[in-house]
């Protein structure tokens, strides 16, 4: 696995930040080698879990956590009084002729599977690791923007975790010697996942969803806990690891990062991984790209188009947040070229039909999701979706939103296939 120095890119990220996004440096799990986890959880083994009786510990089998027994440390969880994922998710469909139609969001009443979501880097806490107090313009914002819509297909669980913060990644706060920010972050994610297994899962299939730092931490969870455990592999519906490089040997669908969990090759396949890094068709990833390139000779970065897992071009269904979160890194979408003469948008999200096409591209060690935007200056609709950062980062800022409807539909299809 590789290690990259991207502090200069991080500086650009903060300068251009208009969408909540994740960042990395030489030990960012989204773009480098996952850290070795330290035991930071304080979890207590549930009956029948944790101790194999021979002095060794079993893989994750469900452990009750003192930290995650507290509902204050969850952003989304069924029954949570202030569940972020239960907020208004209605969207306005904006057609090419400028007409609009409200599309109500319908949460699944009894979904067959669960989703476990880990958000990207959004915390601006002035410390190496964030606290466990959700910020409306940070963790709440990005979870609402990226994860809440999955309630149409699954029960969504989204824990707070002590992530590596933006200020620490930019060198604005000192990281004490011996402190591994990502070991702390991973310890929390693993702790929350174990608590979910012990108290909420009840043998249900689960989908893992993460973006950038969140995806890197879930990549480690899959590699260390799920990939070597047949029972947990049986429960894995899929892992959506977005904006973080997953490697397989060139021409293969399994190997390198995961020895048992393969790449998804159809919408009905379960127990598999979906991953991609997004780049515009006019700006493919350069040789020194930070995403979508394998770091080991002979390996290739995975690209699975969520709208067409078997391959080929496909129209993407993106959802973009219109509601402003004051103080957040995100700016509201502008669905019209001339907002002053456009109809008012009263829903929190917008979606643009027949506007973006995605296809997977690959060469040598690279694999990426290529995006074409069908903007037309002659019609009243916006001509673009934004999301560009630097040539090396591509459209990392909209990795999730550009295909959010397709990701939800993929989870719905996989969930049905899993349930039989």
Secondary structure as a PSIPRED ss2 file (coil, helix, strand):
# PSIPRED VFORMAT (PSIPRED V4.0)

   1 X C   1.000  0.000  0.000
   2 X C   1.000  0.000  0.000
   3 X C   1.000  0.000  0.000
   4 X C   1.000  0.000  0.000
   5 X C   1.000  0.000  0.000
   6 X C   1.000  0.000  0.000
   7 X H   0.000  1.000  0.000
   8 X H   0.000  1.000  0.000
   9 X H   0.000  1.000  0.000
  10 X H   0.000  1.000  0.000
  11 X H   0.000  1.000  0.000
  12 X H   0.000  1.000  0.000
  13 X H   0.000  1.000  0.000
  14 X H   0.000  1.000  0.000
  15 X H   0.000  1.000  0.000
  16 X H   0.000  1.000  0.000
  17 X C   1.000  0.000  0.000
  18 X C   1.000  0.000  0.000
  19 X C   1.000  0.000  0.000
  20 X C   1.000  0.000  0.000
  21 X C   1.000  0.000  0.000
  22 X C   1.000  0.000  0.000
  23 X C   1.000  0.000  0.000
  24 X C   1.000  0.000  0.000
  25 X C   1.000  0.000  0.000
  26 X C   1.000  0.000  0.000
  27 X C   1.000  0.000  0.000
  28 X C   1.000  0.000  0.000
  29 X C   1.000  0.000  0.000
  30 X C   1.000  0.000  0.000
  31 X C   1.000  0.000  0.000
  32 X C   1.000  0.000  0.000
  33 X C   1.000  0.000  0.000
  34 X C   1.000  0.000  0.000
  35 X C   1.000  0.000  0.000
  36 X C   1.000  0.000  0.000
  37 X C   1.000  0.000  0.000
  38 X C   1.000  0.000  0.000
  39 X C   1.000  0.000  0.000
  40 X C   1.000  0.000  0.000
  41 X C   1.000  0.000  0.000
  42 X C   1.000  0.000  0.000
  43 X E   0.000  0.000  1.000
  44 X E   0.000  0.000  1.000
  45 X E   0.000  0.000  1.000
  46 X C   1.000  0.000  0.000
  47 X C   1.000  0.000  0.000
  48 X C   1.000  0.000  0.000
  49 X C   1.000  0.000  0.000
  50 X C   1.000  0.000  0.000
  51 X E   0.000  0.000  1.000
  52 X C   1.000  0.000  0.000
  53 X C   1.000  0.000  0.000
  54 X C   1.000  0.000  0.000
  55 X C   1.000  0.000  0.000
  56 X C   1.000  0.000  0.000
  57 X E   0.000  0.000  1.000
  58 X C   1.000  0.000  0.000
  59 X C   1.000  0.000  0.000
  60 X C   1.000  0.000  0.000
  61 X C   1.000  0.000  0.000
  62 X C   1.000  0.000  0.000
  63 X E   0.000  0.000  1.000
  64 X E   0.000  0.000  1.000
  65 X E   0.000  0.000  1.000
  66 X C   1.000  0.000  0.000
  67 X C   1.000  0.000  0.000
  68 X C   1.000  0.000  0.000
  69 X C   1.000  0.000  0.000
  70 X C   1.000  0.000  0.000
  71 X H   0.000  1.000  0.000
  72 X H   0.000  1.000  0.000
  73 X H   0.000  1.000  0.000
  74 X E   0.000  0.000  1.000
  75 X E   0.000  0.000  1.000
  76 X E   0.000  0.000  1.000
  77 X C   1.000  0.000  0.000
  78 X C   1.000  0.000  0.000
  79 X C   1.000  0.000  0.000
  80 X C   1.000  0.000  0.000
  81 X C   1.000  0.000  0.000
  82 X C   1.000  0.000  0.000
  83 X C   1.000  0.000  0.000
  84 X H   0.000  1.000  0.000
  85 X H   0.000  1.000  0.000
  86 X H   0.000  1.000  0.000
  87 X C   1.000  0.000  0.000
  88 X C   1.000  0.000  0.000
  89 X C   1.000  0.000  0.000
  90 X C   1.000  0.000  0.000
  91 X E   0.000  0.000  1.000
  92 X E   0.000  0.000  1.000
  93 X E   0.000  0.000  1.000
  94 X E   0.000  0.000  1.000
  95 X C   1.000  0.000  0.000
  96 X C   1.000  0.000  0.000
  97 X C   1.000  0.000  0.000
  98 X C   1.000  0.000  0.000
  99 X C   1.000  0.000  0.000
 100 X E   0.000  0.000  1.000
 101 X E   0.000  0.000  1.000
 102 X E   0.000  0.000  1.000
 103 X E   0.000  0.000  1.000
 104 X C   1.000  0.000  0.000
 105 X C   1.000  0.000  0.000
 106 X C   1.000  0.000  0.000
 107 X C   1.000  0.000  0.000
 108 X C   1.000  0.000  0.000
 109 X C   1.000  0.000  0.000
 110 X C   1.000  0.000  0.000
 111 X C   1.000  0.000  0.000
 112 X C   1.000  0.000  0.000
 113 X E   0.000  0.000  1.000
 114 X E   0.000  0.000  1.000
 115 X E   0.000  0.000  1.000
 116 X E   0.000  0.000  1.000
 117 X E   0.000  0.000  1.000
 118 X E   0.000  0.000  1.000
 119 X C   1.000  0.000  0.000
 120 X C   1.000  0.000  0.000
 121 X C   1.000  0.000  0.000
 122 X C   1.000  0.000  0.000
 123 X C   1.000  0.000  0.000
 124 X C   1.000  0.000  0.000
 125 X C   1.000  0.000  0.000
 126 X C   1.000  0.000  0.000
 127 X C   1.000  0.000  0.000
 128 X C   1.000  0.000  0.000
 129 X E   0.000  0.000  1.000
 130 X C   1.000  0.000  0.000
 131 X C   1.000  0.000  0.000
 132 X C   1.000  0.000  0.000
 133 X C   1.000  0.000  0.000
 134 X C   1.000  0.000  0.000
 135 X C   1.000  0.000  0.000
 136 X C   1.000  0.000  0.000
 137 X C   1.000  0.000  0.000
 138 X C   1.000  0.000  0.000
 139 X H   0.000  1.000  0.000
 140 X H   0.000  1.000  0.000
 141 X H   0.000  1.000  0.000
 142 X H   0.000  1.000  0.000
 143 X H   0.000  1.000  0.000
 144 X H   0.000  1.000  0.000
 145 X H   0.000  1.000  0.000
 146 X H   0.000  1.000  0.000
 147 X C   1.000  0.000  0.000
 148 X H   0.000  1.000  0.000
 149 X H   0.000  1.000  0.000
 150 X H   0.000  1.000  0.000
 151 X H   0.000  1.000  0.000
 152 X H   0.000  1.000  0.000
 153 X C   1.000  0.000  0.000
 154 X C   1.000  0.000  0.000
 155 X E   0.000  0.000  1.000
 156 X E   0.000  0.000  1.000
 157 X E   0.000  0.000  1.000
 158 X E   0.000  0.000  1.000
 159 X E   0.000  0.000  1.000
 160 X C   1.000  0.000  0.000
 161 X C   1.000  0.000  0.000
 162 X C   1.000  0.000  0.000
 163 X C   1.000  0.000  0.000
 164 X E   0.000  0.000  1.000
 165 X C   1.000  0.000  0.000
 166 X H   0.000  1.000  0.000
 167 X H   0.000  1.000  0.000
 168 X H   0.000  1.000  0.000
 169 X H   0.000  1.000  0.000
 170 X C   1.000  0.000  0.000
 171 X C   1.000  0.000  0.000
 172 X C   1.000  0.000  0.000
 173 X C   1.000  0.000  0.000
 174 X C   1.000  0.000  0.000
 175 X C   1.000  0.000  0.000
 176 X C   1.000  0.000  0.000
 177 X C   1.000  0.000  0.000
 178 X C   1.000  0.000  0.000
 179 X C   1.000  0.000  0.000
 180 X C   1.000  0.000  0.000
 181 X H   0.000  1.000  0.000
 182 X H   0.000  1.000  0.000
 183 X H   0.000  1.000  0.000
 184 X H   0.000  1.000  0.000
 185 X H   0.000  1.000  0.000
 186 X H   0.000  1.000  0.000
 187 X H   0.000  1.000  0.000
 188 X H   0.000  1.000  0.000
 189 X H   0.000  1.000  0.000
 190 X H   0.000  1.000  0.000
 191 X H   0.000  1.000  0.000
 192 X H   0.000  1.000  0.000
 193 X H   0.000  1.000  0.000
 194 X H   0.000  1.000  0.000
 195 X H   0.000  1.000  0.000
 196 X H   0.000  1.000  0.000
 197 X H   0.000  1.000  0.000
 198 X H   0.000  1.000  0.000
 199 X H   0.000  1.000  0.000
 200 X H   0.000  1.000  0.000
 201 X H   0.000  1.000  0.000
 202 X C   1.000  0.000  0.000
 203 X C   1.000  0.000  0.000
 204 X C   1.000  0.000  0.000
 205 X E   0.000  0.000  1.000
 206 X E   0.000  0.000  1.000
 207 X E   0.000  0.000  1.000
 208 X E   0.000  0.000  1.000
 209 X E   0.000  0.000  1.000
 210 X E   0.000  0.000  1.000
 211 X E   0.000  0.000  1.000
 212 X C   1.000  0.000  0.000
 213 X H   0.000  1.000  0.000
 214 X H   0.000  1.000  0.000
 215 X H   0.000  1.000  0.000
 216 X H   0.000  1.000  0.000
 217 X H   0.000  1.000  0.000
 218 X H   0.000  1.000  0.000
 219 X H   0.000  1.000  0.000
 220 X H   0.000  1.000  0.000
 221 X H   0.000  1.000  0.000
 222 X H   0.000  1.000  0.000
 223 X H   0.000  1.000  0.000
 224 X H   0.000  1.000  0.000
 225 X H   0.000  1.000  0.000
 226 X H   0.000  1.000  0.000
 227 X C   1.000  0.000  0.000
 228 X C   1.000  0.000  0.000
 229 X C   1.000  0.000  0.000
 230 X H   0.000  1.000  0.000
 231 X H   0.000  1.000  0.000
 232 X H   0.000  1.000  0.000
 233 X H   0.000  1.000  0.000
 234 X H   0.000  1.000  0.000
 235 X H   0.000  1.000  0.000
 236 X E   0.000  0.000  1.000
 237 X E   0.000  0.000  1.000
 238 X E   0.000  0.000  1.000
 239 X E   0.000  0.000  1.000
 240 X E   0.000  0.000  1.000
 241 X E   0.000  0.000  1.000
 242 X E   0.000  0.000  1.000
 243 X C   1.000  0.000  0.000
 244 X C   1.000  0.000  0.000
 245 X C   1.000  0.000  0.000
 246 X C   1.000  0.000  0.000
 247 X E   0.000  0.000  1.000
 248 X E   0.000  0.000  1.000
 249 X E   0.000  0.000  1.000
 250 X C   1.000  0.000  0.000
 251 X C   1.000  0.000  0.000
 252 X C   1.000  0.000  0.000
 253 X C   1.000  0.000  0.000
 254 X C   1.000  0.000  0.000
 255 X E   0.000  0.000  1.000
 256 X C   1.000  0.000  0.000
 257 X C   1.000  0.000  0.000
 258 X E   0.000  0.000  1.000
 259 X C   1.000  0.000  0.000
 260 X C   1.000  0.000  0.000
 261 X C   1.000  0.000  0.000
 262 X E   0.000  0.000  1.000
 263 X E   0.000  0.000  1.000
 264 X C   1.000  0.000  0.000
 265 X C   1.000  0.000  0.000
 266 X C   1.000  0.000  0.000
 267 X C   1.000  0.000  0.000
 268 X C   1.000  0.000  0.000
 269 X C   1.000  0.000  0.000
 270 X C   1.000  0.000  0.000
 271 X C   1.000  0.000  0.000
 272 X E   0.000  0.000  1.000
 273 X E   0.000  0.000  1.000
 274 X E   0.000  0.000  1.000
 275 X C   1.000  0.000  0.000
 276 X C   1.000  0.000  0.000
 277 X C   1.000  0.000  0.000
 278 X E   0.000  0.000  1.000
 279 X E   0.000  0.000  1.000
 280 X E   0.000  0.000  1.000
 281 X C   1.000  0.000  0.000
 282 X C   1.000  0.000  0.000
 283 X C   1.000  0.000  0.000
 284 X C   1.000  0.000  0.000
 285 X C   1.000  0.000  0.000
 286 X C   1.000  0.000  0.000
 287 X C   1.000  0.000  0.000
 288 X C   1.000  0.000  0.000
 289 X C   1.000  0.000  0.000
 290 X C   1.000  0.000  0.000
 291 X C   1.000  0.000  0.000
 292 X C   1.000  0.000  0.000
 293 X E   0.000  0.000  1.000
 294 X C   1.000  0.000  0.000
 295 X C   1.000  0.000  0.000
 296 X C   1.000  0.000  0.000
 297 X C   1.000  0.000  0.000
 298 X C   1.000  0.000  0.000
 299 X E   0.000  0.000  1.000
 300 X E   0.000  0.000  1.000
 301 X E   0.000  0.000  1.000
 302 X C   1.000  0.000  0.000
 303 X C   1.000  0.000  0.000
 304 X C   1.000  0.000  0.000
 305 X C   1.000  0.000  0.000
 306 X C   1.000  0.000  0.000
 307 X C   1.000  0.000  0.000
 308 X C   1.000  0.000  0.000
 309 X C   1.000  0.000  0.000
 310 X C   1.000  0.000  0.000
 311 X C   1.000  0.000  0.000
 312 X C   1.000  0.000  0.000
 313 X C   1.000  0.000  0.000
 314 X E   0.000  0.000  1.000
 315 X E   0.000  0.000  1.000
 316 X E   0.000  0.000  1.000
 317 X C   1.000  0.000  0.000
 318 X C   1.000  0.000  0.000
 319 X C   1.000  0.000  0.000
 320 X E   0.000  0.000  1.000
 321 X E   0.000  0.000  1.000
 322 X C   1.000  0.000  0.000
 323 X C   1.000  0.000  0.000
 324 X C   1.000  0.000  0.000
 325 X C   1.000  0.000  0.000
 326 X C   1.000  0.000  0.000
 327 X C   1.000  0.000  0.000
 328 X C   1.000  0.000  0.000
 329 X C   1.000  0.000  0.000
 330 X C   1.000  0.000  0.000
 331 X C   1.000  0.000  0.000
 332 X C   1.000  0.000  0.000
 333 X C   1.000  0.000  0.000
 334 X C   1.000  0.000  0.000
 335 X C   1.000  0.000  0.000
 336 X E   0.000  0.000  1.000
 337 X C   1.000  0.000  0.000
 338 X C   1.000  0.000  0.000
 339 X H   0.000  1.000  0.000
 340 X H   0.000  1.000  0.000
 341 X H   0.000  1.000  0.000
 342 X C   1.000  0.000  0.000
 343 X C   1.000  0.000  0.000
 344 X C   1.000  0.000  0.000
 345 X C   1.000  0.000  0.000
 346 X C   1.000  0.000  0.000
 347 X C   1.000  0.000  0.000
 348 X C   1.000  0.000  0.000
 349 X E   0.000  0.000  1.000
 350 X E   0.000  0.000  1.000
 351 X E   0.000  0.000  1.000
 352 X C   1.000  0.000  0.000
 353 X C   1.000  0.000  0.000
 354 X C   1.000  0.000  0.000
 355 X C   1.000  0.000  0.000
 356 X E   0.000  0.000  1.000
 357 X E   0.000  0.000  1.000
 358 X E   0.000  0.000  1.000
 359 X E   0.000  0.000  1.000
 360 X E   0.000  0.000  1.000
 361 X E   0.000  0.000  1.000
 362 X E   0.000  0.000  1.000
 363 X E   0.000  0.000  1.000
 364 X C   1.000  0.000  0.000
 365 X C   1.000  0.000  0.000
 366 X E   0.000  0.000  1.000
 367 X E   0.000  0.000  1.000
 368 X E   0.000  0.000  1.000
 369 X E   0.000  0.000  1.000
 370 X E   0.000  0.000  1.000
 371 X E   0.000  0.000  1.000
 372 X E   0.000  0.000  1.000
 373 X E   0.000  0.000  1.000
 374 X C   1.000  0.000  0.000
 375 X C   1.000  0.000  0.000
 376 X C   1.000  0.000  0.000
 377 X C   1.000  0.000  0.000
 378 X C   1.000  0.000  0.000
 379 X C   1.000  0.000  0.000
 380 X C   1.000  0.000  0.000
 381 X E   0.000  0.000  1.000
 382 X C   1.000  0.000  0.000
 383 X C   1.000  0.000  0.000
 384 X C   1.000  0.000  0.000
 385 X C   1.000  0.000  0.000
 386 X C   1.000  0.000  0.000
 387 X C   1.000  0.000  0.000
 388 X C   1.000  0.000  0.000
 389 X C   1.000  0.000  0.000
 390 X C   1.000  0.000  0.000
 391 X C   1.000  0.000  0.000
 392 X C   1.000  0.000  0.000
 393 X C   1.000  0.000  0.000
 394 X C   1.000  0.000  0.000
 395 X C   1.000  0.000  0.000
 396 X H   0.000  1.000  0.000
 397 X H   0.000  1.000  0.000
 398 X H   0.000  1.000  0.000
 399 X C   1.000  0.000  0.000
 400 X C   1.000  0.000  0.000
 401 X H   0.000  1.000  0.000
 402 X H   0.000  1.000  0.000
 403 X H   0.000  1.000  0.000
 404 X H   0.000  1.000  0.000
 405 X H   0.000  1.000  0.000
 406 X H   0.000  1.000  0.000
 407 X H   0.000  1.000  0.000
 408 X H   0.000  1.000  0.000
 409 X H   0.000  1.000  0.000
 410 X H   0.000  1.000  0.000
 411 X H   0.000  1.000  0.000
 412 X H   0.000  1.000  0.000
 413 X H   0.000  1.000  0.000
 414 X H   0.000  1.000  0.000
 415 X H   0.000  1.000  0.000
 416 X H   0.000  1.000  0.000
 417 X H   0.000  1.000  0.000
 418 X H   0.000  1.000  0.000
 419 X H   0.000  1.000  0.000
 420 X C   1.000  0.000  0.000
